[in-house]
Amino acid sequence: MDLNSKVVLVWIVDILKSKNIPYQIVGGLAARLHGVNRQLADIDFDIPIEFAKDLASFLSPYISKPLKRYTEELWDIEYFQIIYKGQKIEFGCAPGAKIFNRRAGIWVELFTDFNKSVEVLFEGKKLLVIPISDLINYKSILEREVDKIDVTELKRIYKI
């Protein structure tokens, strides 16, 4: 992870903590925090939907995609996106998010259990990250090439 991404991550986590917003780091950053070594595309968080409007309002100077429901190729989710110091950060809202299971050809509801988040120490900060088993399940359903790589690496690292 480059220095700019580290600075941005610490900045946004400090904001979430100062506002007492539960969160869980998911996606590629979660894979990195669990030991996978690959390029970071963006920073993804899940947050409870009831905090989304206020957080989006607070971060409004940086909004690049407004808070609303987006149905895209593999996701059906309410979220918003900001760009801070050139780094894209996405905040997905839970509950209600779905991902597309290509193999089964169906939409699958995602369940984010904020109480199951695991603490990972990073740059002197305790970060709340999706548990490995949930991350592997999520990435196994998506099955993009990057997800397959992450799943393989996570299983190797944790001898699953």
Backbone as JSON Lines, residues from 0, in Angstrom:
{"i":0,"aa":"M","n":[0.85,-1.17,0.0],"ca":[0.0,0.0,0.0],"c":[0.89,1.23,0.0]}
{"i":1,"aa":"D","n":[0.6,2.16,-0.89],"ca":[1.44,3.35,-0.97],"c":[1.13,4.32,0.17]}
{"i":2,"aa":"L","n":[2.03,5.26,0.36],"ca":[1.9,6.21,1.47],"c":[0.6,6.99,1.41]}
{"i":3,"aa":"N","n":[0.18,7.44,0.22],"ca":[-1.05,8.21,0.09],"c":[-2.25,7.39,0.56]}
{"i":4,"aa":"S","n":[-2.32,6.12,0.16],"ca":[-3.44,5.26,0.57],"c":[-3.45,5.07,2.08]}
{"i":5,"aa":"K","n":[-2.27,4.95,2.69],"ca":[-2.17,4.81,4.14],"c":[-2.7,6.06,4.83]}
{"i":6,"aa":"V","n":[-2.3,7.22,4.34],"ca":[-2.75,8.5,4.93],"c":[-4.26,8.62,4.81]}
{"i":7,"aa":"V","n":[-4.79,8.28,3.65],"ca":[-6.23,8.37,3.42],"c":[-6.99,7.4,4.33]}
{"i":8,"aa":"L","n":[-6.48,6.18,4.46],"ca":[-7.13,5.19,5.31],"c":[-7.18,5.66,6.76]}
{"i":9,"aa":"V","n":[-6.09,6.15,7.28],"ca":[-6.05,6.65,8.66],"c":[-7.01,7.83,8.81]}
{"i":10,"aa":"W","n":[-7.04,8.72,7.82],"ca":[-7.95,9.89,7.83],"c":[-9.4,9.45,7.95]}
{"i":11,"aa":"I","n":[-9.82,8.51,7.1],"ca":[-11.24,8.13,7.09],"c":[-11.61,7.31,8.31]}
{"i":12,"aa":"V","n":[-10.72,6.46,8.78],"ca":[-11.02,5.68,9.99],"c":[-11.15,6.62,11.19]}
{"i":13,"aa":"D","n":[-10.31,7.64,11.26],"ca":[-10.43,8.63,12.35],"c":[-11.79,9.32,12.31]}
{"i":14,"aa":"I","n":[-12.28,9.63,11.12],"ca":[-13.6,10.25,10.98],"c":[-14.69,9.29,11.46]}
{"i":15,"aa":"L","n":[-14.63,8.04,10.99],"ca":[-15.65,7.06,11.4],"c":[-15.66,6.88,12.92]}
{"i":16,"aa":"K","n":[-14.48,6.8,13.51],"ca":[-14.4,6.63,14.96],"c":[-14.91,7.86,15.69]}
{"i":17,"aa":"S","n":[-14.57,9.06,15.21],"ca":[-15.01,10.29,15.88],"c":[-16.52,10.45,15.83]}
{"i":18,"aa":"K","n":[-17.15,9.87,14.81],"ca":[-18.61,9.95,14.66],"c":[-19.31,8.7,15.2]}
{"i":19,"aa":"N","n":[-18.53,7.8,15.83],"ca":[-19.08,6.56,16.39],"c":[-19.88,5.77,15.37]}
{"i":20,"aa":"I","n":[-19.35,5.68,14.16],"ca":[-20.01,4.93,13.09],"c":[-19.39,3.54,13.02]}
{"i":21,"aa":"P","n":[-20.21,2.51,13.25],"ca":[-19.69,1.15,13.07],"c":[-19.27,0.97,11.61]}
{"i":22,"aa":"Y","n":[-18.22,0.22,11.41],"ca":[-17.76,-0.01,10.05],"c":[-17.06,-1.36,9.97]}
{"i":23,"aa":"Q","n":[-16.9,-1.81,8.75],"ca":[-16.11,-3.01,8.49],"c":[-15.39,-2.79,7.16]}
{"i":24,"aa":"I","n":[-14.08,-2.95,7.17],"ca":[-13.31,-2.86,5.93],"c":[-13.52,-4.17,5.17]}
{"i":25,"aa":"V","n":[-13.85,-4.03,3.89],"ca":[-14.14,-5.2,3.05],"c":[-13.33,-5.1,1.76]}
{"i":26,"aa":"G","n":[-13.53,-6.05,0.86],"ca":[-12.93,-6.0,-0.46],"c":[-11.43,-6.22,-0.46]}
{"i":27,"aa":"G","n":[-10.77,-5.6,-1.44],"ca":[-9.34,-5.79,-1.65],"c":[-8.48,-5.33,-0.49]}
{"i":28,"aa":"L","n":[-8.87,-4.24,0.17],"ca":[-8.1,-3.79,1.32],"c":[-8.19,-4.8,2.45]}
{"i":29,"aa":"A","n":[-9.36,-5.38,2.64],"ca":[-9.5,-6.42,3.67],"c":[-8.57,-7.58,3.36]}
{"i":30,"aa":"A","n":[-8.52,-7.98,2.09],"ca":[-7.61,-9.06,1.69],"c":[-6.17,-8.69,2.01]}
{"i":31,"aa":"R","n":[-5.79,-7.46,1.72],"ca":[-4.42,-7.0,2.03],"c":[-4.17,-7.02,3.54]}
{"i":32,"aa":"L","n":[-5.12,-6.54,4.32],"ca":[-4.94,-6.51,5.76],"c":[-4.87,-7.91,6.36]}
{"i":33,"aa":"H","n":[-5.43,-8.88,5.65],"ca":[-5.34,-10.28,6.07],"c":[-4.12,-10.98,5.47]}
{"i":34,"aa":"G","n":[-3.27,-10.24,4.72],"ca":[-2.0,-10.8,4.28],"c":[-1.77,-10.95,2.8]}
{"i":35,"aa":"V","n":[-2.8,-10.73,1.98],"ca":[-2.63,-10.85,0.53],"c":[-1.82,-9.64,0.05]}
{"i":36,"aa":"N","n":[-0.88,-9.87,-0.83],"ca":[-0.02,-8.79,-1.33],"c":[-0.37,-8.5,-2.78]}
{"i":37,"aa":"R","n":[-1.21,-7.49,-2.98],"ca":[-1.54,-7.08,-4.34],"c":[-1.88,-5.6,-4.36]}
{"i":38,"aa":"Q","n":[-1.94,-5.06,-5.56],"ca":[-2.24,-3.64,-5.77],"c":[-3.62,-3.3,-5.21]}
{"i":39,"aa":"L","n":[-3.74,-2.17,-4.57],"ca":[-5.0,-1.71,-4.02],"c":[-5.71,-0.82,-5.05]}
{"i":40,"aa":"A","n":[-6.95,-1.16,-5.39],"ca":[-7.71,-0.36,-6.34],"c":[-8.48,0.75,-5.63]}
{"i":41,"aa":"D","n":[-9.15,0.39,-4.54],"ca":[-9.92,1.36,-3.79],"c":[-10.01,0.9,-2.34]}
{"i":42,"aa":"I","n":[-10.68,1.68,-1.53],"ca":[-10.89,1.34,-0.13],"c":[-12.4,1.18,0.05]}
{"i":43,"aa":"D","n":[-12.81,-0.01,0.5],"ca":[-14.23,-0.32,0.65],"c":[-14.59,-0.52,2.11]}
{"i":44,"aa":"F","n":[-15.69,0.12,2.5],"ca":[-16.25,-0.04,3.84],"c":[-17.7,-0.45,3.73]}
{"i":45,"aa":"D","n":[-18.14,-1.26,4.67],"ca":[-19.56,-1.44,4.92],"c":[-19.87,-0.63,6.16]}
{"i":46,"aa":"I","n":[-21.01,0.09,6.12],"ca":[-21.49,0.84,7.28],"c":[-22.99,0.59,7.4]}
{"i":47,"aa":"P","n":[-23.54,0.72,8.61],"ca":[-24.98,0.58,8.75],"c":[-25.7,1.69,7.99]}
{"i":48,"aa":"I","n":[-26.76,1.32,7.32],"ca":[-27.47,2.26,6.45],"c":[-27.94,3.51,7.2]}
{"i":49,"aa":"E","n":[-28.25,3.36,8.48],"ca":[-28.77,4.52,9.23],"c":[-27.72,5.62,9.44]}
{"i":50,"aa":"F","n":[-26.45,5.34,9.2],"ca":[-25.4,6.34,9.32],"c":[-25.0,6.96,7.97]}
{"i":51,"aa":"A","n":[-25.48,6.38,6.89],"ca":[-24.99,6.76,5.56],"c":[-25.3,8.21,5.18]}
{"i":52,"aa":"K","n":[-26.51,8.64,5.42],"ca":[-26.9,9.99,5.0],"c":[-26.06,11.06,5.7]}
{"i":53,"aa":"D","n":[-25.89,10.93,7.01],"ca":[-25.1,11.92,7.75],"c":[-23.63,11.88,7.35]}
{"i":54,"aa":"L","n":[-23.08,10.67,7.15],"ca":[-21.68,10.57,6.73],"c":[-21.48,11.16,5.34]}
{"i":55,"aa":"A","n":[-22.4,10.85,4.43],"ca":[-22.3,11.41,3.07],"c":[-22.38,12.93,3.11]}
{"i":56,"aa":"S","n":[-23.24,13.46,3.95],"ca":[-23.35,14.92,4.09],"c":[-22.04,15.51,4.61]}
{"i":57,"aa":"F","n":[-21.45,14.88,5.62],"ca":[-20.19,15.35,6.19],"c":[-19.06,15.31,5.15]}
{"i":58,"aa":"L","n":[-19.07,14.28,4.32],"ca":[-18.02,14.1,3.31],"c":[-18.38,14.71,1.95]}
{"i":59,"aa":"S","n":[-19.43,15.51,1.91],"ca":[-19.95,16.03,0.63],"c":[-18.91,16.74,-0.25]}
{"i":60,"aa":"P","n":[-17.9,17.42,0.29],"ca":[-16.92,18.04,-0.61],"c":[-16.14,17.03,-1.46]}
{"i":61,"aa":"Y","n":[-16.17,15.77,-1.06],"ca":[-15.37,14.74,-1.75],"c":[-16.22,13.74,-2.53]}
{"i":62,"aa":"I","n":[-17.54,13.93,-2.53],"ca":[-18.45,12.96,-3.17],"c":[-18.19,12.9,-4.67]}
{"i":63,"aa":"S","n":[-18.01,11.68,-5.17],"ca":[-17.9,11.46,-6.62],"c":[-19.07,10.63,-7.15]}
{"i":64,"aa":"K","n":[-19.73,9.89,-6.27],"ca":[-20.99,9.18,-6.6],"c":[-21.9,9.4,-5.4]}
{"i":65,"aa":"P","n":[-23.08,10.0,-5.64],"ca":[-23.96,10.3,-4.5],"c":[-24.58,9.04,-3.89]}
{"i":66,"aa":"L","n":[-25.05,9.2,-2.67],"ca":[-25.7,8.11,-1.96],"c":[-27.02,7.76,-2.66]}
{"i":67,"aa":"K","n":[-27.08,6.55,-3.17],"ca":[-28.31,6.03,-3.76],"c":[-28.1,4.54,-4.03]}
{"i":68,"aa":"R","n":[-29.14,3.9,-4.49],"ca":[-29.06,2.48,-4.83],"c":[-28.49,2.36,-6.24]}
{"i":69,"aa":"Y","n":[-27.48,1.53,-6.38],"ca":[-26.85,1.26,-7.67],"c":[-27.0,-0.23,-7.97]}
{"i":70,"aa":"T","n":[-27.46,-0.53,-9.16],"ca":[-27.48,-1.92,-9.61],"c":[-26.54,-1.98,-10.8]}
{"i":71,"aa":"E","n":[-25.43,-2.66,-10.59],"ca":[-24.39,-2.78,-11.6],"c":[-24.2,-4.25,-11.92]}
{"i":72,"aa":"E","n":[-23.19,-4.58,-12.67],"ca":[-22.99,-5.95,-13.13],"c":[-23.05,-6.99,-12.01]}
{"i":73,"aa":"L","n":[-22.32,-6.75,-10.93],"ca":[-22.23,-7.75,-9.86],"c":[-22.77,-7.29,-8.51]}
{"i":74,"aa":"W","n":[-23.19,-6.03,-8.42],"ca":[-23.66,-5.49,-7.15],"c":[-25.01,-4.82,-7.31]}
{"i":75,"aa":"D","n":[-25.83,-4.99,-6.29],"ca":[-27.09,-4.27,-6.14],"c":[-27.04,-3.74,-4.71]}
{"i":76,"aa":"I","n":[-26.65,-2.47,-4.57],"ca":[-26.3,-1.95,-3.26],"c":[-26.54,-0.45,-3.18]}
{"i":77,"aa":"E","n":[-26.93,-0.01,-1.99],"ca":[-26.98,1.42,-1.73],"c":[-25.59,1.81,-1.22]}
{"i":78,"aa":"Y","n":[-25.0,2.79,-1.87],"ca":[-23.67,3.22,-1.45],"c":[-23.38,4.61,-1.96]}
{"i":79,"aa":"F","n":[-22.26,5.16,-1.48],"ca":[-21.73,6.39,-2.04],"c":[-20.23,6.27,-2.11]}
{"i":80,"aa":"Q","n":[-19.64,7.12,-2.94],"ca":[-18.21,7.08,-3.19],"c":[-17.64,8.47,-3.02]}
{"i":81,"aa":"I","n":[-16.46,8.53,-2.43],"ca":[-15.72,9.8,-2.36],"c":[-14.35,9.59,-2.98]}
{"i":82,"aa":"I","n":[-13.74,10.69,-3.34],"ca":[-12.33,10.66,-3.74],"c":[-11.63,11.7,-2.88]}
{"i":83,"aa":"Y","n":[-10.64,11.22,-2.13],"ca":[-9.87,12.08,-1.24],"c":[-8.4,11.86,-1.55]}
{"i":84,"aa":"K","n":[-7.7,12.94,-1.88],"ca":[-6.27,12.88,-2.24],"c":[-6.03,11.84,-3.34]}
{"i":85,"aa":"G","n":[-6.97,11.76,-4.29],"ca":[-6.83,10.85,-5.42],"c":[-7.21,9.41,-5.13]}
{"i":86,"aa":"Q","n":[-7.58,9.09,-3.89],"ca":[-7.93,7.72,-3.52],"c":[-9.45,7.55,-3.48]}
{"i":87,"aa":"K","n":[-9.95,6.57,-4.19],"ca":[-11.37,6.27,-4.19],"c":[-11.73,5.47,-2.94]}
{"i":88,"aa":"I","n":[-12.8,5.92,-2.27],"ca":[-13.31,5.25,-1.07],"c":[-14.8,5.04,-1.27]}
{"i":89,"aa":"E","n":[-15.25,3.79,-1.07],"ca":[-16.67,3.48,-1.23],"c":[-17.25,3.01,0.09]}
{"i":90,"aa":"F","n":[-18.49,3.47,0.37],"ca":[-19.2,3.12,1.59],"c":[-20.48,2.4,1.2]}
{"i":91,"aa":"G","n":[-20.47,1.08,1.34],"ca":[-21.65,0.27,1.07],"c":[-22.52,0.21,2.31]}
{"i":92,"aa":"C","n":[-23.83,0.23,2.1],"ca":[-24.77,0.24,3.21],"c":[-25.3,-1.16,3.5]}
{"i":93,"aa":"A","n":[-25.37,-1.47,4.78],"ca":[-25.9,-2.75,5.22],"c":[-27.04,-2.45,6.21]}
{"i":94,"aa":"P","n":[-28.1,-3.23,6.17],"ca":[-28.35,-4.4,5.32],"c":[-28.9,-3.99,3.96]}
{"i":95,"aa":"G","n":[-29.17,-5.0,3.16],"ca":[-29.84,-4.79,1.88],"c":[-28.97,-4.94,0.66]}
{"i":96,"aa":"A","n":[-27.67,-5.14,0.84],"ca":[-26.77,-5.29,-0.31],"c":[-26.88,-6.7,-0.88]}
{"i":97,"aa":"K","n":[-26.72,-6.79,-2.18],"ca":[-26.73,-8.09,-2.86],"c":[-25.56,-8.14,-3.83]}
{"i":98,"aa":"I","n":[-25.03,-9.35,-4.04],"ca":[-24.03,-9.58,-5.07],"c":[-24.53,-10.69,-5.97]}
{"i":99,"aa":"F","n":[-24.02,-10.67,-7.21],"ca":[-24.49,-11.64,-8.19],"c":[-23.58,-12.87,-8.19]}
{"i":100,"aa":"N","n":[-24.19,-14.02,-8.0],"ca":[-23.49,-15.29,-8.06],"c":[-23.56,-15.77,-9.5]}
{"i":101,"aa":"R","n":[-22.47,-15.6,-10.24],"ca":[-22.45,-15.96,-11.66],"c":[-22.7,-17.45,-11.88]}
{"i":102,"aa":"R","n":[-22.09,-18.26,-11.02],"ca":[-22.22,-19.71,-11.19],"c":[-23.68,-20.16,-11.07]}
{"i":103,"aa":"A","n":[-24.4,-19.63,-10.07],"ca":[-25.79,-20.02,-9.85],"c":[-26.77,-19.15,-10.65]}
{"i":104,"aa":"G","n":[-26.27,-17.99,-11.13],"ca":[-27.13,-17.09,-11.9],"c":[-28.19,-16.4,-11.05]}
{"i":105,"aa":"I","n":[-27.87,-16.14,-9.77],"ca":[-28.84,-15.51,-8.87],"c":[-28.17,-14.41,-8.04]}
{"i":106,"aa":"W","n":[-29.01,-13.5,-7.54],"ca":[-28.54,-12.49,-6.61],"c":[-28.53,-13.08,-5.21]}
{"i":107,"aa":"V","n":[-27.49,-12.8,-4.45],"ca":[-27.31,-13.32,-3.1],"c":[-27.23,-12.14,-2.14]}
{"i":108,"aa":"E","n":[-28.03,-12.17,-1.09],"ca":[-28.0,-11.09,-0.11],"c":[-26.75,-11.2,0.74]}
{"i":109,"aa":"L","n":[-26.12,-10.05,0.97],"ca":[-24.95,-9.98,1.84],"c":[-25.39,-9.63,3.26]}
{"i":110,"aa":"F","n":[-24.79,-10.29,4.21],"ca":[-25.07,-9.99,5.61],"c":[-23.78,-9.52,6.25]}
{"i":111,"aa":"T","n":[-23.76,-8.27,6.68],"ca":[-22.6,-7.73,7.37],"c":[-22.88,-7.76,8.86]}
{"i":112,"aa":"D","n":[-22.13,-8.56,9.59],"ca":[-22.26,-8.62,11.03],"c":[-21.11,-7.8,11.62]}
{"i":113,"aa":"F","n":[-21.43,-6.56,11.99],"ca":[-20.4,-5.67,12.51],"c":[-19.8,-6.18,13.83]}
{"i":114,"aa":"N","n":[-20.55,-7.0,14.55],"ca":[-20.05,-7.57,15.8],"c":[-19.0,-8.65,15.56]}
{"i":115,"aa":"K","n":[-18.94,-9.19,14.34],"ca":[-17.95,-10.22,14.03],"c":[-16.66,-9.64,13.44]}
{"i":116,"aa":"S","n":[-16.59,-8.34,13.28],"ca":[-15.38,-7.72,12.71],"c":[-14.17,-8.13,13.54]}
{"i":117,"aa":"V","n":[-13.06,-8.3,12.84],"ca":[-11.81,-8.61,13.54],"c":[-10.93,-7.36,13.55]}
{"i":118,"aa":"E","n":[-10.21,-7.19,14.65],"ca":[-9.31,-6.05,14.76],"c":[-7.97,-6.4,14.14]}
{"i":119,"aa":"V","n":[-7.5,-5.49,13.3],"ca":[-6.18,-5.63,12.69],"c":[-5.42,-4.34,12.99]}
{"i":120,"aa":"L","n":[-4.22,-4.48,13.51],"ca":[-3.4,-3.32,13.82],"c":[-2.69,-2.87,12.55]}
{"i":121,"aa":"F","n":[-2.86,-1.59,12.21],"ca":[-2.26,-1.03,11.0],"c":[-1.84,0.4,11.29]}
{"i":122,"aa":"E","n":[-0.55,0.7,11.09],"ca":[-0.03,2.05,11.31],"c":[-0.41,2.57,12.7]}
{"i":123,"aa":"G","n":[-0.39,1.68,13.69],"ca":[-0.71,2.07,15.05],"c":[-2.18,2.21,15.36]}
{"i":124,"aa":"K","n":[-3.04,1.9,14.39],"ca":[-4.49,2.02,14.56],"c":[-5.13,0.64,14.53]}
{"i":125,"aa":"K","n":[-6.15,0.46,15.35],"ca":[-6.95,-0.75,15.3],"c":[-8.04,-0.55,14.25]}
{"i":126,"aa":"L","n":[-8.01,-1.39,13.23],"ca":[-8.99,-1.32,12.17],"c":[-9.94,-2.51,12.3]}
{"i":127,"aa":"L","n":[-11.2,-2.29,11.94],"ca":[-12.21,-3.35,11.99],"c":[-12.4,-3.9,10.58]}
{"i":128,"aa":"V","n":[-12.11,-5.2,10.44],"ca":[-12.05,-5.84,9.13],"c":[-12.99,-7.03,9.09]}
{"i":129,"aa":"I","n":[-13.52,-7.29,7.91],"ca":[-14.36,-8.46,7.69],"c":[-13.59,-9.73,8.07]}
{"i":130,"aa":"P","n":[-14.24,-10.68,8.75],"ca":[-13.54,-11.93,9.09],"c":[-13.12,-12.68,7.81]}
{"i":131,"aa":"I","n":[-12.05,-13.44,7.93],"ca":[-11.5,-14.15,6.77],"c":[-12.54,-15.06,6.13]}
{"i":132,"aa":"S","n":[-13.29,-15.81,6.93],"ca":[-14.27,-16.74,6.35],"c":[-15.33,-16.0,5.55]}
{"i":133,"aa":"D","n":[-15.8,-14.85,6.06],"ca":[-16.79,-14.06,5.33],"c":[-16.19,-13.47,4.05]}
{"i":134,"aa":"L","n":[-14.94,-13.04,4.13],"ca":[-14.26,-12.48,2.96],"c":[-14.09,-13.54,1.88]}
{"i":135,"aa":"I","n":[-13.67,-14.73,2.27],"ca":[-13.51,-15.82,1.3],"c":[-14.85,-16.17,0.67]}
{"i":136,"aa":"N","n":[-15.89,-16.22,1.47],"ca":[-17.23,-16.53,0.94],"c":[-17.66,-15.47,-0.07]}
{"i":137,"aa":"Y","n":[-17.5,-14.2,0.29],"ca":[-17.87,-13.08,-0.57],"c":[-17.11,-13.13,-1.9]}
{"i":138,"aa":"K","n":[-15.81,-13.29,-1.82],"ca":[-14.99,-13.29,-3.03],"c":[-15.21,-14.56,-3.86]}
{"i":139,"aa":"S","n":[-15.57,-15.66,-3.21],"ca":[-15.87,-16.9,-3.94],"c":[-17.16,-16.77,-4.74]}
{"i":140,"aa":"I","n":[-18.1,-16.0,-4.23],"ca":[-19.35,-15.77,-4.95],"c":[-19.11,-14.86,-6.15]}
{"i":141,"aa":"L","n":[-18.35,-13.79,-5.97],"ca":[-18.1,-12.83,-7.06],"c":[-17.33,-13.47,-8.21]}
{"i":142,"aa":"E","n":[-16.29,-14.2,-7.89],"ca":[-15.48,-14.94,-8.86],"c":[-14.83,-14.11,-9.96]}
{"i":143,"aa":"R","n":[-14.52,-12.85,-9.7],"ca":[-13.71,-12.12,-10.67],"c":[-12.29,-12.67,-10.56]}
{"i":144,"aa":"E","n":[-11.45,-12.39,-11.53],"ca":[-10.07,-12.91,-11.48],"c":[-9.34,-12.48,-10.21]}
{"i":145,"aa":"V","n":[-9.5,-11.21,-9.84],"ca":[-8.84,-10.7,-8.64],"c":[-9.38,-11.42,-7.4]}
{"i":146,"aa":"D","n":[-10.66,-11.75,-7.4],"ca":[-11.24,-12.46,-6.26],"c":[-10.69,-13.88,-6.16]}
{"i":147,"aa":"K","n":[-10.52,-14.54,-7.29],"ca":[-9.97,-15.89,-7.3],"c":[-8.54,-15.88,-6.75]}
{"i":148,"aa":"I","n":[-7.77,-14.87,-7.12],"ca":[-6.4,-14.73,-6.61],"c":[-6.42,-14.52,-5.1]}
{"i":149,"aa":"D","n":[-7.3,-13.62,-4.64],"ca":[-7.39,-13.35,-3.2],"c":[-7.79,-14.6,-2.43]}
{"i":150,"aa":"V","n":[-8.77,-15.34,-2.93],"ca":[-9.23,-16.56,-2.25],"c":[-8.1,-17.58,-2.16]}
{"i":151,"aa":"T","n":[-7.41,-17.77,-3.26],"ca":[-6.29,-18.72,-3.27],"c":[-5.23,-18.32,-2.26]}
{"i":152,"aa":"E","n":[-4.87,-17.03,-2.24],"ca":[-3.85,-16.55,-1.3],"c":[-4.32,-16.65,0.15]}
{"i":153,"aa":"L","n":[-5.56,-16.27,0.42],"ca":[-6.08,-16.34,1.78],"c":[-6.09,-17.78,2.29]}
{"i":154,"aa":"K","n":[-6.49,-18.7,1.43],"ca":[-6.52,-20.12,1.83],"c":[-5.1,-20.63,2.07]}
{"i":155,"aa":"R","n":[-4.15,-20.15,1.26],"ca":[-2.75,-20.56,1.45],"c":[-2.2,-20.0,2.77]}
{"i":156,"aa":"I","n":[-2.44,-18.71,3.01],"ca":[-1.92,-18.05,4.21],"c":[-2.49,-18.68,5.48]}
{"i":157,"aa":"Y","n":[-3.79,-18.95,5.47],"ca":[-4.44,-19.45,6.68],"c":[-4.64,-20.96,6.68]}
{"i":158,"aa":"K","n":[-4.04,-21.61,5.67],"ca":[-4.08,-23.08,5.58],"c":[-5.5,-23.62,5.71]}
{"i":159,"aa":"I","n":[-6.36,-23.05,4.89],"ca":[-7.77,-23.43,4.87],"c":[-8.0,-24.43,3.75]}
